[in-house]
Amino acid sequence: FIHIIRSSKDPTEARERLTAAVEALSDNPDADTVRALQQLAGLEVFAGTADAGRVTEEAVVLAQRLALEQDDLSGVFGIRAVWLTQNGRRPEAIAFQREAARLAEKAGNSGRQGITLMNLSDVLAPVDPAAALETARVAAGHLRRTGLRGYLIYALCNLVTSSLEVGDWDAAEAILTVTVQEDGVEEHDEIACYRALFAALRGDVSTAEPLLAGLGELLQTEAPQERAFVLQAKAFTAAAAGRTRDAFDLARQVVTLADALGIGSEQPRWNWPLAVRSAYELGDAAAVRELLELLDAAQPGDIVPLLVSGRALARACLADLEGDGEAGRLFTTAVTSLRE
C-alpha cells in the first residue's frame, strides 16, 4: 500500500486506489485492511480533507479490535495523533504519540520510533520547547541510524525550531550548517527553506533571497505543510527587506493554512504575529481586527502560549491605530505577557 501512494504523483488517483483497496479488504478485515486504512489516513491527513478524522479513527479502532501487533498499532496511533494535533487536541495528540513511540520501541522498529518521536517533538514545541528539543534530538539519532534521511530532514528542522524557541540561536545555526553537512542533507529544499528563514530572522536578506530563488519542486507543491514552509520563509524575508505589504500578504496566506495544519502548528503560530505586525506597520486597523477575530474564533485549546502573548500585542496595536487612550496600558500588558 505504501507503493500505491509513492508510485502515484496524483493524490486523487492514490486516494481512489487506496479507497478501493480498503473496500475490497473490509469484508474480512485483517492486518492488511488496517495497513490500507493507515495509508489512506495519511493521505487524507496531510491533504487536510474532511475525511481525515473518520479514517484515522476507523484505523485505530479496527487495529485494536483485531489485536494487531505493536508495530501496526504504533502506525495507526501515530497518524491519528497528527490529525488530533491539526484539530487542536494537543494533550490527546501527545498521549497518542508517546504511546506510538513506546509501541514502536517494543516492536524493535527503530525507524518508526524515530518518525514518531519526530512528530512528537513538533506537537510539544508550542507548549514545551525544551522537551521538544530533546525529543527531536533523540528522533534524529534513530532516523540517522536507520538511514531514513527524508524523515531525518524534518527532525533536524524541528531541532532548529525548538532551538530558536528556547533562545539558542547558536545551536540553530550549527544544525543548519555543520549538522546538515555531516548528514549529507544540506542540498534538500526543506533545509534551504529553514536556512532562508534563519537568515531572514537575522536580517540577512542577501543570504535568504538566493536560497529561496534556488528552491526546486518545493515551490510548486500544493501540500499545505510544504506550502507553509515556503510561504513562511518568503514572509520573513520580505519583512527583513522592508517589503511590509509583501510580508503581510505572505504571512496571511500561511495563516489561512491553519484550517489544514492547526493554528498552533509552527508556521501559522509564527506567521499570525508577523501578519499583525505588518498590518500595524501599514496602518491597517481592519486587517488587525480581522486577524484578532480569526484567533478569537478558535477554541481555547488551540491558542498556544506564543499566540496568547501575540494576541495581547495585537489588541494593543489595534487600540493604537484606533486612537484608543488605553493603548499604552495594553502595550505594557503585552510586553509583560511576552516576557513571561
C-alpha positions in Angstrom: 0.0 0.0 0.0 3.0 2.3 0.5 3.7 1.7 -3.1 0.3 2.9 -4.2 0.9 6.3 -2.7 4.5 6.7 -3.7 4.1 5.4 -7.2 1.3 8.0 -8.0 2.0 11.7 -8.4 -1.7 12.3 -8.4 -3.2 12.3 -4.9 -6.7 11.8 -6.4 -5.6 8.6 -8.1 -3.8 7.4 -4.9 -7.0 8.1 -2.9 -9.2 6.2 -5.3 -6.8 3.2 -5.4 -6.5 3.1 -1.6 -10.2 3.5 -1.1 -10.9 0.6 -3.5 -8.3 -1.5 -1.5 -10.0 -0.7 1.8 -13.4 -1.7 0.4 -12.1 -4.9 -1.1 -10.4 -5.9 2.2 -13.3 -4.8 4.6 -15.5 -7.9 4.1 -13.0 -10.0 6.1 -10.8 -7.4 7.8 -7.3 -8.2 8.9 -3.9 -6.6 9.3 -3.8 -5.7 5.5 -7.1 -3.8 5.9 -5.6 -1.7 8.7 -2.5 -1.0 6.8 -4.5 0.1 3.8 -6.5 2.3 6.1 -3.4 3.7 7.6 -2.1 4.7 4.2 -5.4 6.3 3.3 -5.5 8.1 6.6 -2.0 9.5 6.0 -3.1 10.8 2.6 -6.2 12.4 4.0 -4.5 13.9 7.0 -1.7 15.6 5.0 -4.1 16.8 2.4 -6.3 18.3 5.1 -9.5 16.7 3.9 -12.8 16.4 5.8 -12.5 12.6 5.8 -9.2 12.5 7.8 -10.7 12.3 11.2 -13.1 9.5 10.3 -10.4 7.4 8.6 -7.8 7.8 11.3 -10.3 6.8 14.0 -11.5 3.8 11.9 -7.9 2.6 11.6 -7.3 2.9 15.3 -10.5 1.2 16.3 -10.0 -1.7 13.9 -6.4 -2.3 14.8 -7.4 -2.7 18.5 -10.4 -4.9 17.7 -8.1 -7.2 15.7 -5.5 -7.2 18.5 -2.8 -6.4 15.9 0.9 -6.4 16.7 2.6 -3.5 18.4 4.1 -2.2 15.2 0.8 -1.9 13.4 -0.8 -0.2 16.5 2.1 2.2 16.6 1.5 3.2 13.0 -2.2 3.9 13.3 -1.8 5.7 16.7 0.9 7.9 15.1 -1.3 9.1 12.2 -4.3 9.6 14.5 -2.0 11.8 16.6 -1.2 14.0 13.6 -4.9 14.6 13.0 -5.5 15.3 16.6 -2.8 18.0 16.5 -4.3 19.6 13.5 -7.6 19.8 15.2 -6.5 21.4 18.5 -6.5 18.3 20.6 -2.8 18.7 21.7 -2.8 16.8 25.0 -4.5 13.9 23.4 -2.1 14.0 20.5 0.9 14.0 22.8 -0.5 10.9 24.6 -1.1 9.1 21.3 2.4 9.9 20.0 4.1 8.8 23.2 2.2 5.5 23.1 3.0 5.1 19.4 6.7 5.7 20.2 6.6 3.2 23.1 4.9 0.5 20.9 7.5 1.1 18.1 10.3 0.6 20.6 8.8 -2.6 22.0 8.3 -3.8 18.4 12.0 -3.1 17.7 11.2 -0.8 14.9 13.7 2.0 15.4 12.8 3.7 12.2 9.1 4.1 13.2 10.2 5.1 16.7 12.3 7.9 15.1 9.4 9.1 12.9 7.0 9.1 15.9 9.4 11.0 18.1 10.0 13.5 15.3 6.2 14.1 15.2 6.0 14.2 19.0 8.7 16.9 19.0 6.5 19.0 16.7 3.5 18.6 19.0 5.5 19.5 22.1 7.2 22.6 20.6 4.5 25.2 21.1 3.9 24.2 24.8 7.3 22.8 25.9 10.1 23.7 23.6 12.8 22.3 25.9 11.2 18.9 25.8 10.6 19.2 22.1 14.3 19.9 21.6 15.4 16.8 23.4 12.7 14.7 21.7 13.8 15.9 18.3 17.4 15.1 19.1 16.6 11.5 20.1 14.4 11.2 16.9 17.3 12.4 14.7 19.5 9.7 16.3 17.1 6.9 15.4 16.5 8.2 11.9 20.2 8.7 11.3 21.0 5.1 12.3 18.2 3.6 10.2 19.0 5.7 7.1 15.7 7.4 6.9 17.1 10.6 5.5 13.8 12.0 4.3 12.4 12.0 7.8 15.8 13.0 9.3 15.4 16.3 7.4 12.2 17.1 9.3 13.7 16.0 12.7 16.5 18.5 12.0 14.0 21.2 11.1 12.2 20.5 14.4 15.6 20.8 16.2 16.0 24.2 14.6 12.6 25.4 15.6 12.9 24.3 19.2 16.4 25.8 19.4 15.1 29.1 18.3 12.1 28.9 20.7 14.4 28.3 23.7 16.6 31.1 22.5 19.6 29.1 21.5 20.4 30.7 18.1 23.9 29.4 18.0 22.6 25.8 18.2 20.1 26.5 15.4 22.9 27.9 13.2 25.1 24.8 13.9 22.3 22.5 12.9 21.8 24.3 9.6 25.5 24.4 8.8 27.6 21.7 10.4 25.0 19.0 11.2 23.2 19.1 7.8 26.5 18.7 6.1 27.6 15.8 8.3 24.3 14.1 7.5 24.5 14.9 3.8 21.2 16.7 3.6 22.3 20.2 3.1 21.0 20.4 -0.5 17.4 19.5 0.3 14.8 22.2 -0.3 13.4 21.9 3.2 16.8 22.7 4.6 17.2 25.6 2.2 13.9 26.9 3.4 15.0 26.8 7.0 18.3 28.4 6.2 16.5 31.2 4.4 14.1 31.6 7.4 17.1 31.7 9.8 18.9 34.3 7.6 15.8 36.4 7.4 15.3 36.3 11.2 18.8 37.8 11.5 18.0 40.4 8.8 20.4 38.8 6.3 18.3 39.3 3.1 21.3 38.8 0.8 21.6 35.2 2.1 17.8 34.5 2.3 16.8 35.6 -1.2 19.2 33.4 -3.2 18.2 30.4 -1.1 14.6 30.9 -1.9 15.2 31.5 -5.6 17.1 28.2 -5.7 14.3 26.1 -4.5 13.1 23.4 -6.8 9.9 21.3 -6.7 9.0 22.7 -3.3 8.0 25.9 -4.9 5.3 24.1 -6.9 3.8 22.0 -4.2 0.1 22.2 -3.2 0.6 20.2 0.0 -0.4 22.5 2.9 2.7 21.9 5.1 5.2 22.2 2.3 3.4 25.4 1.0 3.6 26.8 4.5 7.4 26.1 4.7 8.0 28.2 1.5 5.5 31.0 2.3 6.9 31.4 5.8 10.5 31.8 4.6 9.3 34.3 2.0 7.2 36.2 4.5 10.1 36.7 7.0 12.4 37.5 4.1 10.0 40.2 2.9 9.8 41.6 6.4 13.6 41.7 6.7 13.8 43.5 3.4 11.3 46.1 4.4 8.6 44.9 2.0 5.9 45.2 4.5 2.9 44.7 2.2 4.5 41.5 0.8 5.3 40.3 4.3 1.6 40.8 5.3 0.2 39.1 2.2 2.6 36.1 2.6 2.1 35.7 6.3 -1.7 36.0 5.9 -1.5 33.2 3.3 0.2 31.0 5.9 -2.5 31.8 8.5 -5.2 30.6 6.0 -3.5 27.2 6.1 -4.4 26.9 9.7 -7.6 25.1 8.7 -5.4 22.2 7.5 -2.4 22.5 9.8 -3.9 23.9 13.0 -3.4 27.4 14.2 -0.9 26.2 16.9 1.4 24.5 14.4 4.7 26.0 13.6 4.0 28.1 10.5 0.6 29.5 11.5 1.7 30.3 15.1 4.8 32.1 13.8 3.1 33.9 10.9 0.0 35.2 12.8 2.1 37.6 14.8 4.0 38.6 11.7 0.8 39.4 9.9 -0.4 41.5 12.8 2.9 43.4 13.0 2.9 44.0 9.2 -0.7 45.2 9.3 0.2 47.6 12.2 3.1 49.0 10.2 0.8 49.5 7.3 -1.7 51.3 9.5 -4.4 48.8 8.5 -6.7 48.6 11.5 -9.2 46.4 9.6 -6.6 43.8 8.9 -5.5 43.7 12.6 -9.2 43.4 13.6 -9.7 40.5 11.2 -6.7 38.6 12.5 -7.9 39.1 16.1 -11.4 37.8 15.1 -9.8 34.8 13.5 -7.9 33.9 16.6 -10.9 34.7 18.9 -13.0 32.2 16.9 -10.6 29.4 17.7 -11.1 27.1 20.6 -9.1 28.0 23.8 -7.2 24.7 23.4 -5.9 25.9 20.0 -4.3 29.0 21.4 -0.7 28.1 22.3 1.4 30.5 24.5 3.0 32.3 21.6 -0.4 33.2 20.3 -1.6 34.3 23.8 1.1 36.9 24.0 0.7 37.7 20.3 -3.0 38.4 20.8 -2.2 40.8 23.7 0.2 42.7 21.5 -2.4 42.7 18.6 -5.0 44.3 20.8 -2.6 47.0 21.8 -1.7 47.6 18.2 -5.4 47.9 17.3 -6.1 50.3 20.1 -3.2 52.5 19.0 -4.4 52.5 15.4 -7.9 53.5 16.5 -6.7 56.2 18.8 -7.8 54.4 22.0 -6.4 56.0 25.1 -5.9 52.5 26.6 -3.2 51.7 24.0 -0.3 52.5 26.3 -1.6 50.3 29.1 -2.3 47.5 26.6 1.2 47.7 25.2 2.6 47.4 28.8 0.4 44.3 29.4 1.5 42.8 26.1 5.2 43.3 26.9 4.7 41.6 30.3 3.0 38.7 28.6 5.8 38.3 26.0 8.4 38.3 28.8 6.6 35.6 30.7 
